[in-house]
Amino acid sequence: MSDQPTQPQKAATQRRHRQPAQSLPQTGFDLYELLLAYVRQETAVPLQQLGRVLALGVAGALLFGLGGLFVTVSILRVLQEETTLPDWSHYLIVLAGVLIAGAVIWKVGTRRKRTREVAA
């Protein structure tokens, strides 16, 4: 006997692998479901992940800002209690310190951006 399938066996195998024909509305509905699943996978899920990252970034920025405010007020209070300078000078010293710190932070941030742009 040969290992080759006979003609009736070939036909039976083809009938088993062939899917039944679907109606046009069913095919359209399947296409709609496939498209909807694709859109969810490629847009909705990444946007949710991006939203989480943005929320954590905003929360971190607010906490850093609040910490900076506390440090600024504490420096002002130390200057007011421990020095004999005129009252207005404490505020001027703290304002100058905040402006200098802000300028340094700004400069460091823009330098990193330029380095990334040049590298890309």
NUMARMAR-498240 format. One record per residue: chain; residue number from 1; x, z, y of N, C-alpha, C in turn. Coordinates in steps of 0.1 Angstrom, whole numbers, m for minus. Layout:
mol,seq,n.x,n.z,n.y,ca.x,ca.z,ca.y,c.x,c.z,c.y
A,NUM,X,Z,Y,X,Z,Y,X,Z,Y .
...
//
This chain:
mol,seq,n.x,n.z,n.y,ca.x,ca.z,ca.y,c.x,c.z,c.y
A,1,8,0,m12,0,0,0,9,0,12 .
A,2,4,m7,22,12,m7,35,7,4,44 .
A,3,16,7,53,13,17,63,5,12,75 .
A,4,2,m1,75,m5,m8,86,m20,m4,85 .
A,5,m27,m1,96,m41,2,95,m49,m11,93 .
A,6,m60,m10,86,m68,m22,84,m76,m25,97 .
A,7,m83,m36,97,m91,m40,108,m102,m30,111 .
A,8,m110,m25,101,m120,m15,104,m114,m2,109 .
A,9,m102,2,105,m96,14,110,m92,13,124 .
A,10,m87,1,128,m83,m2,142,m95,m1,151 .
A,11,m106,m6,147,m119,m6,155,m124,8,156 .
A,12,m123,16,146,m127,30,146,m118,38,156 .
A,13,m105,35,156,m96,42,165,m99,38,179 .
A,14,m101,26,182,m104,21,195,m117,28,200 .
A,15,m127,29,192,m140,35,196,m138,50,199 .
A,16,m129,57,192,m127,71,195,m119,73,208 .
A,17,m110,64,212,m102,65,224,m109,60,236 .
A,18,m119,52,235,m126,46,246,m136,56,251 .
A,19,m136,58,264,m146,67,270,m159,60,273 .
A,20,m170,67,272,m182,60,275,m183,56,289 .
A,21,m190,45,292,m191,40,306,m200,50,314 .
A,22,m195,53,326,m203,62,334,m211,54,344 .
A,23,m222,60,349,m230,53,359,m222,53,372 .
A,24,m226,44,381,m219,43,394,m221,56,402 .
A,25,m233,62,403,m235,75,410,m226,86,404 .
A,26,m225,86,391,m216,97,385,m202,95,388 .
A,27,m197,82,388,m184,79,392,m181,83,406 .
A,28,m191,80,415,m189,83,429,m188,98,431 .
A,29,m197,106,424,m196,120,425,m183,126,420 .
A,30,m178,120,409,m165,125,404,m154,122,414 .
A,31,m155,110,420,m145,107,431,m146,117,442 .
A,32,m158,120,446,m160,130,457,m154,144,453 .
A,33,m156,148,441,m151,161,437,m135,161,436 .
A,34,m130,149,432,m115,148,431,m109,148,445 .
A,35,m116,141,455,m111,141,468,m112,154,475 .
A,36,m123,162,472,m125,175,478,m114,184,473 .
A,37,m111,184,460,m101,192,454,m87,189,460 .
A,38,m84,176,462,m72,172,468,m70,177,482 .
A,39,m81,176,490,m80,181,504,m78,196,504 .
A,40,m85,203,496,m83,218,495,m68,221,492 .
A,41,m63,214,482,m49,216,477,m39,213,488 .
A,42,m41,202,495,m30,197,504,m32,202,518 .
A,43,m44,207,522,m46,212,536,m50,226,537 .
A,44,m61,230,530,m66,243,532,m57,254,527 .
A,45,m51,253,515,m42,263,510,m29,264,519 .
A,46,m23,253,523,m11,255,532,m15,261,546 .
A,47,m27,257,551,m31,263,563,m34,278,562 .
A,48,m39,282,551,m41,297,549,m27,304,548 .
A,49,m18,298,542,m4,304,541,2,304,555 .
A,50,0,293,562,5,293,576,m1,304,585 .
A,51,m14,306,583,m21,316,590,m16,330,588 .
A,52,m12,333,575,m6,346,572,7,347,578 .
A,53,15,337,578,29,337,584,27,339,599 .
A,54,18,332,606,16,334,620,11,348,624 .
A,55,2,353,615,m3,367,618,8,377,617 .
A,56,17,375,607,28,385,606,38,383,618 .
A,57,40,371,622,49,368,634,43,374,647 .
A,58,30,373,649,24,378,661,25,393,660 .
A,59,22,399,649,23,414,647,37,419,650 .
A,60,47,412,644,61,416,647,65,415,661 .
A,61,60,404,668,63,402,682,57,414,691 .
A,62,44,417,687,38,428,695,45,441,692 .
A,63,49,444,680,57,456,677,70,457,684 .
A,64,77,445,685,90,445,692,87,447,707 .
A,65,77,441,712,74,443,727,70,458,730 .
A,66,62,464,721,59,478,723,71,487,722 .
A,67,80,484,712,93,491,711,101,490,724 .
A,68,102,478,729,109,475,742,103,483,753 .
A,69,90,484,754,84,492,764,87,507,763 .
A,70,87,512,751,90,526,749,105,529,753 .
A,71,114,520,749,128,522,753,129,521,768 .
A,72,123,512,775,124,511,789,119,524,796 .
A,73,107,529,792,101,541,798,110,553,795 .
A,74,116,553,783,125,565,780,138,564,788 .
A,75,143,553,791,155,552,799,151,556,813 .
A,76,140,552,818,135,556,832,134,571,832 .
A,77,128,577,822,126,592,823,139,599,822 .
A,78,149,594,814,162,600,814,169,599,828 .
A,79,168,588,834,174,586,847,167,595,857 .
A,80,154,597,857,147,606,866,151,620,864 .
A,81,153,624,852,155,639,849,170,642,851 .
A,82,179,633,847,193,637,846,201,633,858 .
A,83,196,625,867,204,620,879,198,626,892 .
A,84,207,625,902,202,630,915,201,618,925 .
A,85,199,606,920,198,594,928,184,595,935 .
A,86,182,587,945,169,586,951,159,580,941 .
A,87,146,584,944,135,580,934,134,565,931 .
A,88,135,557,942,134,543,940,145,536,932 .
A,89,157,542,932,168,536,925,167,536,910 .
A,90,159,546,905,157,547,890,150,534,886 .
A,91,140,531,893,132,519,890,140,506,891 .
A,92,148,506,901,157,494,904,167,492,892 .
A,93,172,503,888,182,503,877,176,498,864 .
A,94,164,503,861,157,499,849,152,485,850 .
A,95,148,480,861,144,467,863,156,457,861 .
A,96,167,461,867,179,453,865,183,452,850 .
A,97,182,463,843,186,463,829,176,455,821 .
A,98,163,455,824,154,447,816,156,432,819 .
A,99,159,429,832,162,415,835,174,410,828 .
A,100,185,418,828,197,414,821,195,412,806 .
A,101,188,422,800,185,421,786,177,409,783 .
A,102,167,406,791,159,394,789,167,381,790 .
A,103,176,381,800,184,369,802,193,366,790 .
A,104,199,377,785,208,376,773,200,371,761 .
A,105,188,377,759,180,373,747,176,358,749 .
A,106,172,354,761,168,340,763,180,331,760 .
A,107,192,334,765,203,326,763,207,325,748 .
A,108,206,336,741,209,335,727,199,326,719 .
A,109,187,328,723,176,320,716,177,305,719 .
A,110,181,301,731,182,287,734,195,281,729 .
A,111,205,289,727,218,284,721,216,280,707 .
A,112,208,288,700,205,285,685,197,273,684 .
A,113,188,270,693,179,258,692,188,246,694 .
A,114,197,246,704,206,235,707,215,232,695 .
A,115,220,243,688,229,241,677,221,235,665 .
A,116,209,238,663,201,232,653,198,217,656 .
A,117,195,214,668,192,200,672,204,192,670 .
A,118,216,197,674,228,189,672,231,187,657 .
A,119,229,197,649,232,196,635,222,186,628 .
A,120,210,185,633,200,176,627,202,162,631 .
//
